[in-house]
């Protein structure tokens, strides 16, 4: 497969920079259950131990700890495997610059046995994903990622690993939200027809049936245990596609190791379709924890989490390898391009929890302002899920901006109606108060979310916007008049210049199909992190000042 022209441009832009520069409600005593003693202490020679991670998102330093833990366990038992539940190649500079290659190299150094795909594995497009998975020295499983024409899975549905006389099957499941959480156009042909899909429908049955068949096939092939490597998630996820829903509508899974919603729980139980308990575990994100699944000789299964705050041992070889990769980019990525007098954050200042996906933040304001100002538009929107890192008070480097925008998306401007803007804001507010990657940070716009009004947004089977079936939650929408400097009521029939990134405005990312046929006024103007750099350098004269001092932003989004 050939890379698209657009993707080549993004690659060049990334290389140029490199060279120039939710948690489920569970009992508190079980929520973490991180081990206080050495994680290998209780392991015997007959135990099968499966280490697992999810949503690492390029937090590469944790791989040295993972390698050390793997080594410790291998001294106790020869039955040790390492698996991932997805979202490993994207989310940080070290992945973005190399389009995932650095991460694959590190994972090969550590030694993975099985991985499934998260939605962000598709962010560098399918051509690059194929290159990366071909080079990954691990089995890749995803039973529901399929070719729409043939109906066949693109990767293996499952693999079986044998530990002595015991066979364990690993079934891969990738969230159907991948269509909207990555870029829909990546899964379509030139005419907009879907070439690839994830077994999505309005009931969830397409996914349940696909998973059930994979589990049944694994059992028929002799599996004694079935471990689901799932990138499905819990809170803030389309309900029919959560890990809980999949378990409740299937049988035969013993353990589900889950990702996607960045939840942290050592061991939860969900009853399957037959009423049997299935263990579920998730490690959080960015190596907050490493998961450890143990199957003993009596068939007892247990999952727990190893906190990397407590387990501080590292593998020197892996540490040195990671350091060498970082060093190759260090000089240019550490180049200072400006400074900030305030902390720019994605977090709630009071709780320390992530806020950018369900509330305004000052970093959200900064990013949206950059898009509107640099691209010279009436207004701008930026999906909160696309803002991936904070910027601490002090110097701002290229690495700072690449960490905020690691995607390589391109800035663009569309001509849209007020009604389209209103529909977009309504879709962004659909899941509130739960998080949504599609929650919109704005510039040149103010609006209110009336929480007493239930969402009536209508989505299709793939989670794409169709219409608003009832009352709108978003109210009192105003748009900035650049000539007067005043905010005026949004005119639903008037046309406005709306800035954003191609992921949202052109590729229907997060389901924003209301812009699909809008006139493109400016296209592929600059890569996203360069827009931030230009705004900082040219418009703010190199310094982020007191206008962004409030971590909760400037009051553009009001919750009532």
Buried (B, 14 or more C-beta within 10 A) or exposed (E): EEBEEBBEBBBEBBEEBBEEBBBBEBEEEEBBBBBEEBBBEBBEEBBBBBBBBBBBBBBBBBBBBBBBBBBBBBEBBEBBBBBBBBBBBBBBBBBBBBBBBBBBBBBEBBBBBBBBBBBBBBBBBBBBBEBBBEEBEBBBBBBBBBEBEEEEBBBBBBBBBEBEEBBBBBBBBBBBBBBBBBBBBBBBEEEEEBEBBBBBBEEBEBBBBBBBBBBBBBBEEEBBBBBBBBBBBBBBBBEBBBBBBBBBBBBBBBBBBBBBBBBBBBBBEBEBEEEBEBBBBBBBBBBBBBBBBBBBEEEEBBBBBBBBEEBEBBBEEBBEBBBEBBEBBEEBBEEEBBBBEBBBBBBBEEEEEBBBBBBBBBBBBBBBBBBBBBBEBBBBBBBBBBBBBBBEEEBBBBBBBBBBBBBBBBBBBBBBBBBBBBBBBBBBBBBBEBBBBBBBBBBBBBBBBBEEBEBBBEBBBBBBBEEBEEEBBBBEBBBBEBEEEEBEEBBEEBBBBBBBBBBBBBBBBBBBBBBBEBEBBBBBBBBBBBBBBBBBBEEBEBEBEEBBEBBBBBEBBEEE
